[in-house]
Structure formats: C-alpha cells, structure tokens
Amino acid sequence: MPESLKNKTVKGVAWTSLDQALNLGFGFVIGVILARLLSPSDYGLLAMIAVFNSIAFAFVNSGFGSALVRKPDLVEDDMTTAFFFNIMVSVGMIGILWVAAPFIASFYDKPILTSLVRAEAVILLISALGLVQNTQLTRALNFRAKMIINASSQVLAGALAILAAYKGFGVWALVVQHYVGNTASLILMWIFSPWRPRGKWNKVSLKYLWGYGSRILASGLLNRIYGNIYPIVIGKFYSAADLGQYTRAAGYAGLPAHGLTDVLQQVTFPVLSKIQEDDARLSNSYRRMLRFSVFIVFPVMVGMAALAYPLVISLVTDKWAQCVPYLQVICFASMWYPVHAINLNLLKVKGRSDLFLRLEIIKKAIITVVIFICVPFGIMGICYGAIFTSLASLAINTYYTGKFIHVGFFRQMMDMIPTLLNSLAMGAVIYLVTSPMTNELLKLAVGIPLGIVIYLLIAWVFRLPELKEAIDIIRRK
C-alpha cells in the first residue's frame, strides 16, 4: 500500500475509531442512566416500531450515499439531484407512516404506538436534509469532523433524554433523544460541510444514482427488515417487557460489534475504492483489515459474554437480569458482524451491487427458515438461532470475495483462527477465576484487567502481527 494511501487509511481508522469510542462511551453511560430510570416496557414499545422507521429511512437514503462516494467523476448535479430526491422521498415516507400508524398499533395491540410512530416519522426529514453533507465528509475522508458531529449531538441528546426520563416522560424520553440527536447532527453537518445545493435536477444523474443505488436499497431493505425481525417476532408473541429485555441484551452486544462495523464500513469503502482496479493490492489490504478488526472485536465480545451477569447487575440493577443469558448468546452471534461488513464492502467497491443484493436474498431466506424453527423454543431459542444464521451468512458473504480477490471462506477463517482461539482462552480464564466470587463489582474489577493481560500475553507469545500493528498505530497517533 503506498504511503499516502496508508496514511489516509491510518488517519481514517484513527479518527473513526475515536468517533466510535466516544459514541460507545457516551452511549454506554447514557444508556445505563436511562435504563435505571426507564422500564423494560419503555424500551420494548420503541423496539416494536423500530423496523418501520428503519425501512422508511432505507427508502430515504436509497443507496445514493454509496453511489456518491464511489463515483469517480462526481459533479454538482449528482449531489443536488440526490439532495432533493432524498427530501421528496422522506416527505412521502412520513405520509405513509402517518396513515399506517393505527394499523401498526393494532398489530401489536398497543394504542400508544400510533403516537409514537407518527412522532418518530418526522425524524426522516431531518435525516434527509443532511445525507449529502454526510456523504461529502465521508468522500473527503474527513472523519475528524464526523467525530465532532457525532460526539456533540450524542451528548446533547443524551442529556436532554435523561432529564425527560427523570421528569417521568417514560418512553417519550427516548423519542426526545432521537429528535435532539438528529437535529444537532444536521446543524453541525451543514456547518462542517461547505456543500450547498447549487446544481440542478438532472435525469442523467438520477439514472446513475438509481442504477447503482437501487440494488443497495433493495439489499438495505432486506437488512433492515431482517435486522428487526427478531423484535417483530418477540413483540408479537411476547410482552413489551420481554422485548425490552431482549433489546437491552442486543444493545449491549451491539455496542462493540456494530461500533467496529461502522468504523470498517466508513473507512474501508472509500479507501478500497481508490484501489478498486488492483486486485493484488485489494487482497493484501483486505486481509490486513480483516485480521486487525477481529483482533479488536473478538476479545471484547468473548469477554462481555464471560462477564455478562456482573456487568448487567452492576450497571442497570437486577430488574434487567432476564437479559443476561440473551446477552451471552448474542455476543457469539454479533462478533462476526465486522467480518460481514468488510466482505460486503468489497462487492460495493467492485460495483457489483447486483451480487450484493443476490447474497442478501439468500441470507434472508435462511434467516426466515431458522426463525420459523426457533420460535417455539422461546427467546433463548431465537438467540441460539442467531448464531447459526451469523455463521451461515459468513460462509455466503465470503463466496464472491474468494472469486474476486482469492480470499474466500477458508483463507479468511485461517486468518481469524489464531485470534479466535486466543479470545476463547481468555474468556475461559476470566470465567473460571471470577465464578467463585460473590461480589459483582469485584468480578468486573478482577475480570476485565485479567482478560486484557491474558489476551495480550498470548498474542505476544505467539507473535501475532496484529499486536505489532496495533502498537504501531498507537505510537503513530
């Protein structure tokens, strides 16, 4: 990798990692405080409608963001067309959700959902107004600005949500958090991005954007629907409190897993796009990114599973104890998410959004079958099914990676196995040492530093190259 591109990649990873670290840190603290003030049912109610808002946002974005990042000869009309298209679609989606709200409330037999759906729908327009600015910052690899935007908006939103929860607003405190966070983010993106819609509506631009973005949209819709399929099923067949417990477990597991996935998607796509025609360089860069990502995420997820009970009880009290076994299982499903992200980004880099969509359809068919089988076994059965679908998705996602750059499933697994074994060994030591202890805070105080020492010691003894790379990045920054 040339030094200039390598420097850009390191800087991008550094700033985006800092962004995610702040988001995870702030989000974790805010989430803990809110979980103490709110009930599992409050979280369950909002989880019931999350899929509908997520689907609507997929239409608003329409895959145009990826199309703008990838296009080498981007012109003003492209961005202006995308900007106004996003606004028009967002208004249309708000109208659809407004009409559909009573039917959604009837499906779950929860009248309050009518107001919640309509209130959350308006956020779509706020998001649409900043999509092009966000794309501009990504395309320019200006992750420092994105870090400032995300951290500032999250802190402000969290503070006001906590105030609302303390004042007894219940589930509406979470709605306040969404409104404030999105509005603050929009304002800051317009400040940091110099772009303004100065071009004109262009049919040629729309044809290109839609031609590339429509397949990303279709796969995004599938992802959003099936990413929320578990809350839909649990919300329909179980109580709002049960769904809240599951959502809390999935949220904790998603903090590190999805956080690193976001880093990889934001950094690897624009960076790999710059070397999209050189398969040898793509293969080398891809494998380094893969090994380094699992070196970070695997031990975090395994460690979280080992310390799930003291973590939950110490942070959010025993009213959330039901979520502990869910969290332990979900950690082993979520740990593979960054690997999925890198594989799918390669298809977008190669411009093969058609293959991207094909893989998503196959994976979602498998998920449907697995959910159908697991529902009779309760929420724990659904969680175990998620591990199977995650591993099956990994095998599917790596198929075309092997075709394009000769880094298929088995080569990727061989790259990941040393880190996986190291992480499992670390988790076993943590569990065996802390299990006899009766104080939950003591378990965390001993387990976390012990896990870090064991993991780094094994990496040093076996001379894993990712440890050296991590040290180099720290020294560089």
Secondary structure as UniProt FT lines:
FT   HELIX           3..37
FT   HELIX           40..61
FT   TURN            62..63
FT   HELIX           64..70
FT   TURN            72..73
FT   HELIX           76..108
FT   TURN            111..112
FT   HELIX           113..121
FT   HELIX           123..128
FT   TURN            129..130
FT   HELIX           131..139
FT   TURN            140..141
FT   HELIX           143..166
FT   TURN            167..168
FT   TURN            170..171
FT   HELIX           172..192
FT   HELIX           203..227
FT   HELIX           229..237
FT   HELIX           240..273
FT   TURN            274..277
FT   HELIX           279..306
FT   HELIX           308..316
FT   HELIX           318..320
FT   TURN            321..322
FT   HELIX           323..334
FT   TURN            335..336
FT   HELIX           337..349
FT   TURN            350..351
FT   HELIX           353..374
FT   HELIX           375..377
FT   HELIX           378..405
FT   HELIX           409..434
FT   TURN            435..436
FT   HELIX           440..461
FT   TURN            462..463
FT   HELIX           465..476
//
